[in-house]
Amino acid sequence: MRQSTFLIFFLCIIMQLEAQTKKTYQITRTQTPPTIDGVLNESTWDNLQIATDFIQFRPDVGKSPVKEKRSEVKMCYDNNAIYISAYLYDNPEDIMRQFTQRDNFGQSDFFGIIFNPNNDAQNNTEFFVFSSGTQADAVESPSNGEDFGWNAVWESAVKLVDDGWIVEVKIPYRALRFTQQEDPTWGIQFHRHFRQTRAQYTWNAIDVTKGNFGLYNAELKGLENIVPPTRLSFYPYASGLVSTFDGETDTDFAAGLDVKYGITENITLDATLVPDFSQAGFDNVELNLGPFEQQFAEQRQFFTEGVDLFNKGRLFYSRRIGDNPSVTPEVDDDEEIIDYPDKVQMINAVKISGRTKKGLGIGFFNAITEKTSTTIEKTEIINENTPNEETVKSRRKEVVEPLANYNIMVLDQQFNKNSSVTLINTNVTRNGDFKDANVTGLLLDLINKKNTYGAIGEVKMSTFNDVADKENGYSARIGAGKNSGKFRYTVLYDYADENFDINDLGIQFRNNFSNFGAEMSYRIFEPTEKLNSYRFNAWFNYNHLANPNTFTGTHLGLNFNATNKKLHSFGINGNWNIGKRFDYFEPRNGFDSYFITKNYAQTNLWISSNYNNFFAINANVGYGCFFDEERDNFNNYWYAVRPRFKFNDKLLVVIGYEYDDYTADRGYINGQDVDGEIIFGQRERIETEVSISGSYNFNPFNALTLSFRNYLSRVTYDDQVYNLQDDGTLLVSNTNTKTTIGTDSDFNPDANFNTWNLDFSYTWQFAPGSQLTALYRNQIFNFSNNSQDGFFDSLDNLFDQEKRNTFSLRLVYFIDYNDVKNVFSNKNSS
């Protein structure tokens, strides 16, 4: 009996040790690098180790593929690059192959190669090749996820065969950051995705119940005498633009240069000199009636690529750089601002970032914007006592944004393969007497060695120069929880005083809060009889002002989502503001007043059908209301439908329609009466949005794309308005209506806000890293007080406005210093 017990115990230990053992790939040096054409007919691929026996991690954890769908991967290297071949067995009829542009996964099978030269489990470099031949690449870390804004220049080829598909890849060393070592051990992982079933496999098994995926990388050994190359690349560009608006035609030509330079083996400098963002996508602008600004996604590649370090602590909002001027000049009654600029021109920008072998991340970002002015016109009346008044106009310039410098510095030390501590500082320095701003943060992300529990801690301070009565501001965050297994939870405390402000280089919607929160979730990792996956979340918040320490509201939320066996996803969520909510932001007078609402609740249902089919649809419907006798006439309902048509592997069209209706909504009106009373109005608000996006990809290197959006918001206020009382309630005004607020007799808060944006482009990648893009853009905007106009009348009025038509052509060419050096070396040798 003792022997049996000992034997069982011994076998359990062996099995546990075996489960923790990482696979190892012993790579071989080659003297004859393969041709990257998807044909494995070179002797280079003979007698190499084969990486096979992939293990599924989603949806059936631990399952092995059948022989007919196995994967066989080989690797070799030379002084210039690492070469990978993958023979991906499959039934050709099961291979999904949609042509897309770079970094767009679409509905395609893919094969992924993940390198981690530091073998630190936290800094992966990922390369993906789709069955269509399209490429994608990203840098990945636990704190920032996958950053597909990062782009490298590398080669790949795909070939379909009778029993599957073949991938051949060349990863130049310039695409990887590593130090020269005598006998290095890198992290390596191979990832295969079957789009038809959404099954995903990796070579080294992944435990999806805990830890980040980098912890489960295999090991790559055998890289001998490889020297990091001089990482110096140039991206010269030239662009031309023709724009017509209001009967005038403007032309512009620009030329510039982007540079990437490896300062050290692990630290890289990125610089854009004379930047050109003329082809950046349009913003989804909306009518904003709330107290907070609208946040827009970054469209400029320089600010989306390799910014993971700078995003630490959520202190960096790149749209601040080159955005609207920071100052609006005050004008007298007889003055008018003529040409207030909508953006500030950026002169140049530089990024320095990387991570040492010991896990120290170093980041430095700097951008300079130019001095910007506006014109103010003054109208003076002369001979005012005569029957025919005469006026004289004069103009002056006033600076609304001086020469400004935007700067970020980051030090991020990783440890234990899952934790980090970060020091970050952001700074905005404006020339002259304009405001300077500085924010410093210390961040901790701590996870135990078993990857089962974690904690975070943050402290931040904001300071300003030359701003009267603006004291230092402080913020803190602390949280802990269980981050493994089916059941997980987190508790969190958030604090910011009324002086904390990061909005010169970051984005912050509110400050002066002291909030407690808790969240719990439950998920499955293996399919049930009818579902591939499902997840349930619930959260609760208990909120206060920081100063004074007064209650502002409680909030409960629930969410459920799932995917069934046919790969259709669906879900439901709900939110409830329990009891009274004290809104100190809607009155817009600091924290001197608040507006009370009671028991607001909403729910939303959504579906997303299988994108693999010819026809798929995303749709949602929602409803919100107040459980309050005084607001029982308020209703908010919305719905959206977005059908998708995948006509073939080259053509995809997505149509969208969204409708949002607020009945008896109440909010601040942009005006106050002569006595300084805060005026609220009751309004009917209807928003509609029509969108079309389409793409026709001739192959992985040539594509036509279309993006269209028409957004309309109509807001009609009741004639009756309300005065906000000291207790947060509203009282009908006896002295004002919506058109008699303040001293402006022409005041009218009704709005018809209509925008039209259309982008149509052709992109041709004619060489690795080199691209030609032709873009036609059409823009129209209209704002009026005709809120009663219907959709089609509003559209007619929109078309009566002046249209801005723009055509631009942009050429970018990739030049690698090593290629140029080799050309001249070969000529000299000859």
C-alpha positions in Angstrom: 0.0 0.0 0.0 2.8 2.4 0.9 4.6 1.5 -2.4 1.4 2.2 -4.4 0.9 5.6 -2.6 4.6 6.5 -3.2 4.3 5.5 -6.9 1.2 7.6 -7.4 2.8 10.6 -5.7 6.0 10.2 -7.7 4.0 10.0 -11.0 2.0 13.2 -10.1 5.3 15.1 -9.5 6.7 13.9 -12.8 3.5 14.8 -14.7 3.5 18.3 -13.0 7.1 18.9 -13.9 6.5 17.7 -17.5 3.5 20.1 -17.8 5.8 23.0 -16.7 8.6 22.1 -19.1 8.9 24.4 -22.0 9.6 23.2 -25.5 12.9 24.1 -27.1 13.7 24.8 -30.7 17.4 24.3 -31.7 17.9 26.6 -34.6 20.5 25.9 -37.3 22.7 28.4 -39.2 22.5 28.3 -43.0 24.9 29.4 -45.7 22.3 29.6 -48.4 19.3 31.6 -47.4 16.0 30.5 -49.0 14.1 32.5 -51.6 10.9 33.8 -50.0 8.4 32.5 -52.5 6.2 30.0 -50.6 7.9 27.0 -52.4 10.0 24.8 -50.1 12.2 23.3 -52.7 15.6 24.5 -51.4 18.0 22.2 -49.6 18.1 24.9 -46.9 14.9 23.4 -45.3 16.4 19.9 -45.2 17.5 18.3 -41.9 16.1 21.0 -39.6 14.2 20.5 -36.4 10.4 20.3 -37.0 8.1 22.1 -34.5 4.9 20.2 -34.5 2.3 18.8 -32.0 0.5 22.1 -31.6 -2.0 22.3 -28.6 -5.4 24.0 -28.8 -6.1 26.8 -26.3 -9.4 28.1 -27.7 -12.1 26.9 -27.6 -11.2 23.3 -26.6 -8.3 23.7 -24.2 -5.6 21.0 -24.5 -7.0 19.4 -27.6 -4.5 18.1 -30.3 -5.3 18.6 -34.0 -6.1 15.7 -36.3 -3.3 14.6 -38.6 -4.9 16.3 -41.6 -4.7 19.7 -39.9 -1.3 19.4 -38.3 1.4 22.1 -38.5 5.1 21.7 -39.2 7.4 24.6 -38.7 11.1 24.9 -39.4 13.6 27.7 -38.7 17.2 28.7 -39.7 19.2 31.8 -39.7 22.3 33.6 -41.1 24.0 36.9 -40.4 21.1 39.0 -41.7 17.8 37.4 -40.7 15.8 34.5 -39.3 13.9 32.3 -41.8 10.8 30.4 -41.0 8.8 27.9 -43.1 5.4 26.5 -42.0 3.6 23.7 -43.7 0.0 24.1 -42.5 -2.0 21.0 -43.4 -5.7 21.5 -44.1 -8.5 20.7 -46.4 -8.3 23.4 -49.1 -12.1 23.9 -48.9 -11.8 24.7 -45.2 -9.2 27.4 -45.6 -10.7 30.9 -45.3 -8.8 33.5 -47.4 -10.1 37.1 -47.4 -7.9 39.7 -48.9 -7.4 42.7 -46.6 -5.0 45.5 -45.9 -2.1 45.2 -43.5 -2.9 44.5 -39.9 -6.6 43.7 -40.8 -7.2 40.1 -39.8 -10.5 39.9 -41.7 -11.9 36.4 -42.2 -8.7 34.5 -42.9 -6.7 31.7 -41.4 -3.4 32.9 -40.1 0.0 31.8 -38.8 1.8 33.8 -36.2 5.5 33.9 -35.0 6.2 35.5 -31.7 9.7 36.4 -30.7 10.9 37.6 -27.3 14.7 38.2 -27.5 14.9 39.2 -23.8 12.9 36.1 -22.8 11.3 38.1 -20.2 7.7 37.0 -20.9 6.5 40.7 -21.1 7.8 42.1 -24.4 6.8 40.0 -27.4 7.3 41.0 -31.0 4.6 39.4 -33.2 4.5 38.6 -36.9 1.4 37.2 -38.6 0.9 35.9 -42.1 -2.7 35.3 -43.4 -3.7 32.7 -45.9 -4.3 35.6 -48.3 -0.7 36.7 -48.0 -1.5 39.8 -46.0 0.9 40.7 -43.1 0.3 42.0 -39.6 2.7 42.8 -36.9 2.6 44.1 -33.3 4.5 44.6 -30.1 2.8 43.1 -27.1 3.0 43.5 -23.3 0.7 42.5 -20.4 0.0 46.1 -19.4 -0.7 47.5 -22.9 -1.9 44.4 -24.9 -1.1 44.2 -28.6 -0.1 47.4 -30.4 -0.7 46.9 -34.1 0.3 50.5 -34.7 3.8 49.3 -34.7 5.1 48.3 -38.1 8.3 46.6 -39.3 9.6 45.8 -42.7 9.9 42.1 -43.4 9.2 39.5 -46.1 6.6 36.7 -46.4 5.0 34.6 -49.1 2.1 32.2 -49.1 1.2 29.3 -51.5 -1.9 27.2 -51.5 -1.3 23.4 -52.1 -3.5 20.4 -52.3 -3.2 19.5 -48.7 -3.0 22.9 -47.0 -1.0 26.1 -47.4 2.6 27.0 -47.0 4.1 30.1 -45.4 7.7 31.3 -45.9 9.0 34.3 -43.8 12.2 36.3 -43.5 12.5 38.4 -40.3 15.5 40.8 -40.7 17.3 41.5 -37.5 16.5 45.2 -37.9 12.9 44.2 -37.0 13.9 42.9 -33.6 15.6 44.5 -30.6 18.2 42.4 -29.0 21.7 42.6 -27.4 24.7 40.6 -28.6 25.2 37.5 -26.5 27.5 34.5 -26.7 24.8 31.9 -26.1 21.4 33.6 -26.1 18.0 32.0 -25.2 15.1 33.7 -26.8 11.4 33.2 -26.2 9.6 31.8 -29.2 6.0 30.8 -29.9 4.1 29.7 -33.0 0.3 30.4 -33.3 -2.2 29.0 -35.8 -5.7 30.1 -36.2 -8.5 28.3 -38.2 -10.9 31.0 -39.0 -13.8 28.6 -40.1 -14.1 27.2 -36.6 -12.1 29.9 -34.6 -9.9 27.1 -33.2 -6.5 28.4 -32.1 -3.4 26.4 -31.4 0.1 27.2 -30.1 3.3 25.1 -30.2 4.0 25.5 -26.5 0.8 25.0 -24.5 -0.9 28.0 -22.9 -2.8 28.0 -19.6 -5.6 30.4 -20.4 -6.8 30.4 -16.8 -4.0 32.6 -15.5 -1.1 34.7 -16.5 -0.2 36.5 -19.7 0.5 34.5 -22.9 4.2 35.6 -22.8 4.8 33.3 -19.8 4.1 30.3 -22.0 6.7 31.0 -24.8 8.9 28.2 -25.7 12.7 28.6 -25.9 14.8 29.3 -28.9 18.5 28.3 -28.7 21.4 28.0 -31.1 21.7 31.6 -32.3 25.5 31.9 -32.4 27.5 35.0 -33.4 24.7 37.1 -34.5 25.4 40.8 -34.4 22.6 43.4 -34.0 22.7 45.4 -37.3 22.9 49.2 -37.6 19.2 49.9 -37.3 18.9 53.0 -39.5 16.0 53.4 -41.9 14.7 56.4 -43.9 11.1 57.0 -45.1 11.3 60.0 -47.4 7.9 61.2 -48.6 6.4 63.6 -51.1 2.8 64.7 -51.2 0.6 66.9 -53.4 -2.8 68.3 -52.5 -5.5 70.2 -54.4 -8.5 71.5 -52.5 -11.6 73.5 -53.6 -13.9 75.3 -51.3 -16.3 78.3 -51.7 -15.1 78.8 -55.3 -11.4 79.0 -54.4 -8.8 76.4 -55.2 -5.7 75.8 -53.1 -2.7 73.6 -53.9 0.0 72.4 -51.7 3.2 70.4 -52.1 5.1 68.9 -49.2 8.2 66.7 -48.8 9.7 65.4 -45.6 11.4 62.5 -43.9 10.8 60.0 -41.2 13.8 58.4 -39.6 14.3 55.3 -37.5 17.7 54.9 -35.8 18.9 52.3 -33.3 20.8 54.4 -30.8 21.8 51.2 -29.0 21.0 47.6 -29.5 17.7 48.0 -27.7 16.9 51.8 -27.9 15.4 53.3 -31.0 14.9 56.8 -32.1 11.9 57.7 -34.3 11.7 61.2 -35.8 9.4 62.9 -38.2 10.8 66.0 -39.9 8.3 68.3 -41.7 5.4 66.0 -40.9 2.5 65.6 -43.2 -0.9 64.3 -41.9 -3.0 65.3 -44.9 -4.3 61.8 -45.4 -5.2 61.1 -41.8 -8.8 59.8 -41.5 -11.7 62.0 -40.6 -13.1 62.4 -37.0 -16.5 61.1 -36.0 -17.7 64.6 -34.8 -20.9 64.8 -32.9 -23.0 67.6 -31.4 -21.8 67.9 -27.8 -24.3 69.1 -25.3 -22.5 67.7 -22.3 -20.0 69.4 -20.0 -17.0 67.3 -21.2 -15.1 67.5 -24.5 -15.4 64.8 -27.1 -12.5 62.4 -27.4 -11.3 61.3 -30.8 -9.2 58.4 -31.9 -5.7 59.1 -33.1 -5.5 58.9 -36.9 -1.8 59.9 -37.4 0.6 56.9 -37.8 3.5 58.5 -36.0 1.4 58.8 -32.8 -0.1 55.3 -33.0 3.2 53.4 -33.6 5.3 52.2 -30.7 3.7 54.4 -28.0 3.1 51.7 -25.4 5.6 53.2 -22.9 4.1 56.7 -23.3 0.6 55.4 -22.6 1.5 54.3 -19.1 -0.7 55.9 -16.5 -3.2 57.3 -19.1 -1.4 60.7 -19.1 -0.9 61.0 -22.8 -3.6 62.0 -25.3 -1.7 62.5 -28.5 -4.5 64.6 -30.1 -3.4 67.5 -27.9 -0.4 67.9 -30.2 -1.6 69.9 -33.2 -5.1 70.3 -31.9 -7.1 73.5 -31.3 -5.2 76.4 -29.8 -5.2 76.6 -26.1 -6.5 80.1 -25.8 -9.6 81.9 -27.2 -9.1 85.7 -27.1 -11.5 87.9 -25.3 -13.1 90.5 -27.6 -15.2 93.6 -27.0 -18.7 94.1 -28.2 -17.5 95.9 -31.3 -14.9 93.2 -32.2 -15.2 89.8 -34.0 -12.8 86.9 -34.5 -12.4 86.4 -38.2 -10.3 83.2 -38.8 -9.9 81.3 -35.6 -7.7 78.2 -36.5 -9.0 74.7 -36.0 -5.5 73.2 -35.5 -1.9 74.1 -34.8 0.8 73.0 -37.2 3.4 70.5 -35.8 7.0 71.4 -36.7 8.6 68.0 -35.8 8.5 65.2 -33.3 10.9 62.6 -31.9 10.4 59.4 -30.0 13.2 57.4 -28.2 12.1 54.1 -26.7 13.3 50.7 -25.9 14.0 48.2 -23.1 17.3 46.9 -21.8 18.1 43.2 -21.2 17.4 43.7 -17.5 13.9 44.9 -18.2 14.3 48.7 -17.9 12.1 50.5 -20.3 13.2 54.0 -21.4 11.0 56.4 -23.2 11.5 60.0 -24.4 9.0 61.8 -26.5 9.2 65.4 -27.7 7.1 67.5 -30.2 7.2 71.1 -31.2 4.3 73.1 -32.6 4.4 76.5 -34.2 3.2 79.9 -33.2 -0.4 80.4 -34.3 -2.4 83.6 -34.4 -6.0 84.7 -35.2 -7.4 87.9 -36.8 -9.7 90.2 -34.8 -11.7 92.7 -36.7 -13.0 95.9 -34.9 -15.9 97.9 -36.3 -16.0 101.6 -35.1 -18.9 103.9 -35.8 -18.1 107.4 -36.9 -20.6 110.3 -37.3 -23.1 108.3 -35.3 -25.3 111.4 -34.8 -25.8 111.8 -38.6 -28.7 110.1 -40.5 -26.2 107.9 -42.3 -23.9 106.3 -39.9 -20.5 105.5 -41.2 -18.2 102.7 -39.9 -14.6 102.0 -40.2 -13.0 98.6 -39.8 -9.6 97.7 -38.4 -7.8 94.4 -37.9 -5.2 93.1 -35.5 -3.5 89.8 -34.9 -3.5 88.0 -31.6 -1.5 84.9 -30.6 -3.8 82.0 -29.6 -1.0 79.4 -29.3 2.7 80.3 -28.9 5.6 78.1 -29.9 5.1 75.1 -27.7 7.1 72.1 -26.6 5.4 68.8 -25.6 7.5 66.3 -23.7 7.2 62.9 -22.0 9.8 60.9 -20.1 9.2 57.3 -18.9 11.3 54.8 -16.9 9.5 51.4 -16.6 11.3 48.6 -14.7 9.8 45.1 -15.2 10.4 42.3 -12.8 9.3 38.7 -12.0 8.1 38.3 -15.6 4.8 39.8 -14.7 5.2 43.0 -12.7 6.5 46.6 -13.2 7.1 49.9 -11.6 6.9 53.1 -13.6 8.0 56.7 -13.3 6.5 59.0 -15.9 6.6 62.8 -16.4 4.7 64.9 -19.0 5.5 68.5 -19.6 4.1 71.3 -21.8 6.1 74.4 -22.1 4.6 77.4 -24.0 6.6 80.4 -25.0 6.0 83.7 -23.2 3.3 84.3 -20.6 1.1 81.3 -21.7 0.4 78.4 -19.4 3.0 75.7 -18.7 1.9 72.3 -17.3 3.7 69.4 -15.7 2.4 66.0 -14.5 4.4 63.3 -12.7 3.2 59.8 -11.9 4.5 56.8 -10.0 2.8 53.5 -10.9 3.0 50.0 -9.6 1.6 46.8 -11.2 2.3 43.8 -9.0 1.3 40.2 -9.6 2.4 37.2 -7.5 4.7 34.5 -8.9 1.8 32.1 -9.3 0.0 34.7 -11.5 -3.2 34.3 -9.5 -3.5 37.6 -7.6 -2.5 41.2 -8.4 -2.4 44.7 -7.1 -2.0 48.2 -8.6 -1.0 51.5 -7.1 -0.7 55.0 -8.6 0.1 58.4 -7.3 0.2 61.5 -9.6 0.8 65.2 -9.2 0.0 68.1 -11.6 1.6 71.5 -11.4 1.3 74.7 -13.4 3.5 77.7 -14.0 2.3 81.3 -14.3 -1.3 80.4 -13.5 -2.7 82.5 -10.7 -4.5 80.7 -7.9 -3.8 77.3 -9.5 -2.4 75.0 -6.8 -0.8 71.6 -7.3 -3.2 68.8 -7.9 -3.0 65.2 -6.6 -4.5 61.8 -7.7 -4.2 58.3 -6.3 -5.5 54.9 -7.2 -5.1 51.6 -5.4 -6.6 48.2 -6.2 -6.2 44.5 -5.7 -7.9 41.3 -6.8 -7.9 37.8 -8.1 -7.0 37.6 -11.8 -7.0 33.9 -12.5 -9.5 31.1 -12.8 -13.2 31.1 -13.7 -14.2 33.4 -10.9 -12.3 36.7 -10.6 -12.8 39.9 -8.6 -11.3 43.4 -8.1 -11.7 46.1 -5.5 -10.5 49.7 -6.4 -10.3 53.1 -4.8 -9.9 56.2 -7.0 -9.1 59.7 -5.8 -8.4 63.1 -7.4 -8.6 66.5 -5.8 -10.2 69.6 -7.4 -6.9 70.9 -8.6 -5.7 67.7 -10.4 -5.6 68.5 -14.2 -3.8 66.6 -16.9 -5.6 68.1 -19.9 -2.6 70.0 -21.5 -1.1 66.7 -22.7 -3.6 64.1 -21.4 -7.4 63.8 -21.3 -9.4 63.9 -18.1 -13.2 64.3 -18.1 -13.6 65.0 -14.4 -11.6 65.5 -11.2 -12.5 66.1 -7.5 -13.7 62.6 -6.8 -13.3 59.9 -4.1 -14.8 56.7 -5.5 -14.9 53.1 -4.3 -15.5 50.3 -6.8 -15.8 46.5 -6.9 -16.1 44.1 -9.8 -16.6 40.4 -10.1 -16.7 38.1 -13.2 -17.3 34.5 -14.1 -16.2 32.9 -17.3 -15.7 29.4 -18.8 -12.6 28.1 -20.6 -14.1 25.0 -22.2 -17.2 24.8 -24.3 -20.5 23.6 -23.0 -23.1 21.7 -25.0 -24.4 24.8 -26.8 -21.9 27.5 -26.1 -18.3 27.9 -27.0 -17.8 30.6 -24.4 -19.6 32.9 -22.1 -18.8 35.5 -19.5 -20.7 37.4 -16.8 -19.6 40.7 -15.2 -21.0 42.7 -12.3 -19.7 45.9 -10.8 -20.7 48.4 -8.1 -19.5 52.0 -7.5 -19.9 54.2 -4.5 -19.0 57.8 -5.3 -18.1 61.0 -3.4 -16.6 64.4 -4.1 -13.1 64.7 -2.7 -13.7 68.3 -1.5 -16.1 68.6 0.2 -16.5 64.9 1.1 -20.0 64.6 0.0 -22.0 61.7 -1.6 -22.7 61.9 -5.3 -24.2 58.6 -6.2 -24.1 54.8 -6.4 -24.0 52.7 -9.6 -24.6 49.1 -10.4 -23.9 47.4 -13.7 -24.3 43.9 -15.1 -23.0 42.4 -18.4 -23.4 39.0 -20.0 -22.0 37.9 -23.4 -21.6 34.5 -25.1 -20.7 32.8 -28.4 -22.6 29.7 -29.5 -21.4 26.7 -31.6 -22.3 28.5 -34.9 -20.0 31.4 -33.9 -22.9 33.8 -33.4 -22.2 36.2 -30.4 -24.9 37.9 -28.3 -25.2 39.7 -25.0 -27.1 41.9 -22.6 -26.0 44.6 -20.3 -27.6 47.0 -17.8 -26.8 50.0 -15.6 -28.7 51.5 -12.7 -27.9 54.7 -10.8 -29.4 53.8 -7.5 -31.3 56.5 -5.8 -30.3 60.1 -6.1 -27.3 61.2 -8.3 -25.8 64.6 -7.6 -24.2 65.9 -10.8 -21.7 68.7 -10.0 -20.5 69.0 -13.6 -23.7 69.7 -15.6 -24.3 73.2 -14.0 -20.8 74.2 -15.2 -19.9 76.6 -12.4 -17.2 74.7 -10.7 -18.5 72.7 -7.8 -20.8 75.4 -6.4 -24.0 73.8 -7.7 -25.4 70.4 -8.6 -28.2 68.8 -10.5 -30.2 65.9 -9.1 -31.5 62.9 -11.0 -33.1 59.9 -9.5 -33.0 56.2 -10.3 -31.9 56.2 -13.9 -31.7 52.7 -15.4 -30.9 51.4 -18.9 -30.4 48.1 -20.7 -29.0 47.1 -24.1 -29.2 43.9 -26.1 -26.9 43.0 -28.9 -26.1 40.4 -31.5 -23.1 39.8 -33.8 -23.5 37.0 -36.3 -20.8 34.9 -37.8 -18.6 37.0 -40.0 -17.5 34.0 -42.0 -20.8 34.0 -43.9 -21.7 36.0 -47.0 -24.2 38.0 -44.9 -23.6 38.9 -41.3 -25.2 41.5 -39.0 -24.4 43.5 -35.9 -27.4 44.9 -34.2 -28.4 46.3 -30.8 -31.4 47.9 -29.2 -31.6 49.7 -25.8 -33.9 51.6 -23.5 -33.4 53.9 -20.6 -35.7 55.8 -18.2 -36.0 57.4 -14.8 -37.9 55.6 -12.0 -39.0 59.0 -10.8 -42.6 60.4 -10.7 -41.3 63.9 -11.7 -39.5 62.5 -14.7 -41.9 59.8 -15.9 -42.2 61.5 -19.3 -38.5 60.9 -20.0 -37.7 58.1 -22.4 -34.5 57.2 -24.2 -34.4 54.4 -26.8 -31.9 53.6 -29.4 -31.1 50.9 -32.0 -28.5 50.2 -34.6 -28.1 47.8 -37.5 -24.9 47.1 -39.4 -25.3 44.5 -42.1 -22.1 43.1 -43.6 -21.8 41.7 -47.1 -18.8 39.6 -48.0 -19.4 39.2 -51.7 -16.2 37.3 -52.2 -12.6 37.1 -50.8 -11.9 40.6 -52.2 -15.0 42.7 -51.8 -16.5 43.6 -48.4 -19.3 46.2 -47.8 -20.6 47.2 -44.3 -23.6 49.5 -44.0 -24.6 51.1 -40.8 -27.7 52.9 -39.5 -28.0 54.2 -35.9 -31.0 56.0 -34.3 -31.0 57.6 -30.8 -34.1 59.3 -29.4 -34.3 61.3 -26.1 -37.7 62.5 -25.1 -38.1 65.1 -22.3 -34.3 65.2 -21.7 -33.1 68.0 -19.4 -29.8 69.8 -19.4 -27.9 73.0 -19.2 -28.6 75.7 -21.8 -25.6 77.6 -23.1 -26.6 80.9 -21.6 -27.6 82.5 -18.3 -30.1 85.2 -17.5 -29.2 88.7 -16.5 -29.4 87.8 -12.8 -26.8 85.0 -13.2 -29.3 82.2 -12.7 -28.3 78.9 -14.1 -30.8 78.0 -16.8 -31.8 74.4 -17.7 -34.1 73.4 -20.6 -36.2 70.4 -21.5 -35.5 69.1 -25.0 -36.3 66.5 -27.6 -33.1 65.2 -29.1 -32.9 62.8 -32.1 -29.6 61.6 -33.5 -29.2 59.5 -36.7 -26.0 58.2 -38.3 -25.6 56.5 -41.7 -22.3 55.0 -42.6 -20.8 52.9 -45.3 -17.4 51.3 -45.4 -16.2 49.1 -48.2 -13.0 47.6 -49.5 -11.9 45.9 -52.7 -8.5 44.3 -52.3 -7.0 43.2 -55.6 -4.3 41.4 -53.6 -2.4 42.0 -50.4 -0.7 45.0 -52.0 -3.4 46.9 -53.9 -6.7 48.1 -52.4 -9.6 50.4 -52.9 -11.3 51.6 -49.7 -14.4 53.7 -49.0 -15.4 55.4 -45.8 -18.6 57.4 -45.6 -20.5 58.9 -42.6 -23.5 61.2 -42.4 -24.4 62.3 -38.8 -27.4 64.4 -38.0 -28.5 65.7 -34.5 -31.7 67.7 -34.1 -32.4 69.3 -30.7 -35.6 71.2 -29.9 -36.1 72.9 -26.6 -39.5 73.6 -24.9 -40.3 77.3 -24.7 -40.5 76.8 -20.9 -37.2 76.9 -19.1 -36.1 76.2 -15.5 -33.9 77.8 -12.9 -31.5 75.5 -11.1 -32.2 75.7 -7.3 -29.7 75.4 -4.5 -31.0 71.9 -3.6 -30.3 70.6 -7.1 -33.9 70.6 -8.3 -35.4 72.7 -11.2 -38.1 75.4 -10.8 -40.0 76.8 -13.8 -38.7 80.2 -14.7 -41.3 83.0 -14.5 -39.1 85.5 -16.3 -37.5 83.6 -19.1 -38.3 81.5 -22.1 -35.8 79.7 -24.3 -35.4 82.8 -26.6 -35.2 85.4 -23.8 -32.2 84.1 -21.9 -29.4 86.7 -21.3 -28.9 89.9 -23.2 -28.7 88.4 -26.7 -32.1 88.8 -28.3 -31.1 86.4 -31.0 -30.4 83.5 -28.6 -31.8 80.2 -29.8 -30.6 76.9 -28.3 -32.4 74.7 -30.9 -29.9 73.0 -33.2 -29.7 71.1 -36.4 -26.1 69.8 -36.6 -25.3 67.9 -39.8 -22.0 66.5 -41.1 -21.0 64.6 -44.2 -17.6 62.9 -44.7 -16.5 60.7 -47.6 -13.1 59.3 -48.2 -12.2 57.2 -51.2 -8.7 55.9 -51.6 -6.4 53.7 -53.6 -3.3 52.2 -51.9 -0.4 50.4 -53.6 2.4 48.8 -51.7 4.9 48.6 -54.5 7.9 47.5 -52.4 8.4 46.4 -48.8 7.7 49.4 -46.6 7.0 51.6 -49.6 3.5 52.9 -50.5 1.6 55.1 -52.9 -1.8 56.4 -51.7 -4.3 58.5 -53.7 -7.2 60.0 -51.7 -10.3 61.8 -52.7 -12.1 63.5 -49.8 -15.5 65.2 -49.7 -16.7 67.2 -46.7 -19.9 69.2 -45.9 -21.1 70.7 -42.7 -24.2 72.6 -41.7 -25.4 74.1 -38.5 -28.7 75.9 -38.1 -31.6 76.3 -35.6 -34.1 74.4 -37.9 -34.5 71.5 -35.5 -37.9 70.7 -36.8 -36.6 69.7 -40.2 -36.8 66.0 -40.9 -34.0 63.9 -42.1 -34.4 64.5 -45.9 -35.1 68.3 -45.4 -31.9 68.5 -43.3 -30.0 66.6 -46.0 -31.3 69.1 -48.7 -30.1 72.0 -46.6 -26.8 70.3 -46.1 -26.3 69.9 -49.9 -26.9 73.7 -50.2 -23.7 74.4 -48.3 -20.3 74.8 -49.8 -18.5 71.5 -50.3 -14.8 71.0 -49.7 -13.3 68.6 -52.3 -9.8 67.4 -51.8 -7.5 65.2 -53.8 -4.1 64.2 -52.5 -1.3 61.9 -53.6 1.3 60.7 -51.2 4.4 58.6 -51.9 6.5 57.0 -49.2 9.7 55.1 -49.9 11.5 52.8 -47.5 15.4 52.9 -47.5 17.4 50.6 -45.2 20.9 51.8 -44.5 22.3 48.3 -44.5 21.0 47.6 -48.0 22.6 50.8 -49.3 25.8 49.9 -47.6 25.8 46.4 -49.1 25.3 47.8 -52.6 28.3 50.1 -52.4 30.4 47.3 -50.7 29.6 45.0 -53.6 30.5 47.7 -56.2 33.8 48.3 -54.4 34.6 44.6 -54.3 33.9 44.3 -58.0 
